[in-house]
Amino acid sequence: MAKTSNIQEEMQKECACCCSGKTKKRDDKEFKDLMNRLKRIEGQVRGVEGMLENDAYCTDILMQVSAITSALNSFNKALLANHMKTCVVDNIREGNDEVIDELVVTMQKLMK
């Protein structure tokens, strides 16, 4: 459990330069699911790197990049669903309706 917490702390530090400054403590299941997805994506990216280094055919690389794009979209969907079920709901229950505007802006950015 301490290792998971340390990883979360490191990710929050790395994110500080580009994030809103808000943080979220994720439960172990959510954290592990998201990390597993990212590790698989990382492996896929390394695979594409290897394909490029080994002069793989263009369409083969393009198909792998398409798979990575799908995996990232799935990651975003899972994270967005968790965000809406936790952060957004909690904020609305606390009377903070500004979270809806934040969600709308986020959705607009994701749909570019």
C-alpha positions in Angstrom: 0.0 0.0 0.0 2.9 2.4 0.8 4.3 1.9 -2.7 0.9 2.8 -4.3 0.8 6.0 -2.2 4.4 6.9 -3.2 3.6 6.5 -6.8 0.5 8.7 -6.5 2.6 11.4 -4.7 5.2 11.3 -7.5 2.5 11.6 -10.1 1.0 14.6 -8.4 4.4 16.3 -8.1 5.1 15.7 -11.8 1.7 17.0 -12.7 2.0 20.2 -10.7 3.4 22.2 -13.6 0.4 21.7 -15.8 -2.6 20.9 -13.5 -5.2 23.0 -11.8 -3.5 22.4 -8.4 -6.4 20.2 -7.3 -5.8 16.7 -6.2 -7.8 13.5 -5.7 -7.2 10.6 -3.5 -8.1 7.5 -5.5 -9.1 4.2 -4.0 -6.7 1.3 -4.6 -9.0 -0.3 -7.2 -9.4 2.8 -9.4 -5.7 3.6 -9.1 -4.6 0.1 -10.0 -7.0 0.0 -13.0 -5.8 3.3 -14.4 -2.1 2.4 -13.8 -2.5 -1.0 -15.5 -4.1 0.7 -18.5 -1.2 3.2 -18.7 1.4 0.5 -18.3 -0.2 -1.4 -21.2 -0.2 1.8 -23.3 3.4 2.4 -22.4 4.3 -1.1 -23.6 2.4 -0.5 -26.9 4.4 2.7 -27.4 7.6 0.9 -26.8 6.5 -1.7 -29.3 5.9 0.9 -32.0 9.4 2.4 -31.2 10.8 -1.1 -31.8 8.9 -1.4 -35.0 10.3 1.9 -36.2 13.8 0.8 -35.3 13.3 -2.5 -37.1 12.1 -0.8 -40.3 8.5 -2.2 -40.0 6.1 -1.4 -42.8 4.2 1.9 -42.5 0.7 0.5 -42.4 1.8 -2.0 -39.7 3.0 0.9 -37.5 -0.1 2.9 -38.3 -2.3 0.0 -37.1 -0.4 -0.2 -33.8 -0.7 3.6 -33.3 -4.4 3.3 -33.9 -4.6 0.7 -31.2 -2.7 3.1 -28.9 -5.1 5.9 -29.7 -8.0 3.5 -28.8 -6.4 2.5 -25.6 -5.9 6.2 -24.6 -9.5 6.9 -25.4 -10.5 4.0 -23.2 -8.3 5.4 -20.4 -10.0 8.8 -20.8 -13.5 7.3 -20.7 -12.7 5.3 -17.5 -11.1 8.4 -15.9 -14.0 10.7 -16.9 -16.6 8.2 -15.6 -14.7 8.0 -12.3 -14.5 11.8 -12.2 -18.2 12.2 -12.8 -19.2 9.6 -10.2 -16.9 11.0 -7.5 -15.6 14.5 -7.9 -18.5 16.0 -9.8 -21.2 14.3 -7.6 -19.4 15.2 -4.4 -19.0 18.9 -5.4 -22.6 19.2 -6.5 -23.8 17.6 -3.2 -21.6 20.2 -1.4 -23.3 23.0 -3.3 -20.4 23.7 -5.7 -22.1 24.0 -9.0 -19.0 25.5 -10.6 -17.8 21.9 -11.1 -20.3 21.6 -13.9 -18.7 24.5 -15.8 -15.3 22.8 -15.2 -16.7 19.5 -16.6 -18.1 21.3 -19.7 -14.8 22.9 -20.4 -13.0 19.6 -19.9 -15.4 17.8 -22.3 -15.0 20.5 -24.9 -11.2 20.0 -24.8 -11.5 16.3 -25.0 -13.8 16.5 -28.1 -11.4 18.6 -30.2 
